Amino acid sequence: MEREDFDFKNFEKEAIKKLQVGEPLEGADGVLAPLLKRLFNASLEGELDAHLKTGKEKNRKNGKGSKKLKTSFGEVEIDKPRGRNSTFSGLFNFISSAPSY
């Protein structure tokens, strides 16, 4: 599976433009939403890769499901990867929302 490259330079330029015209930093349509989505998706992919390597039974990747994660920055839609044997849960199944700092 190919990983989508994230253009940080373009993100920074677009984020600054959006903030200058008054768009929110937080929330589903906030300036940080694309970056948060990228970070959460990368984290889940890494977790699944580790799970598949350490599993005792034969297993493999089996697509993704769309989920909404509540964070202190608002809701972020993520693409939660699945394993064929449904033995992968990932960190985000254990938390209903990220802690507020």
Order of alpha helices (4+ residues) and beta strands (2+ residues): alpha-alpha-beta-beta
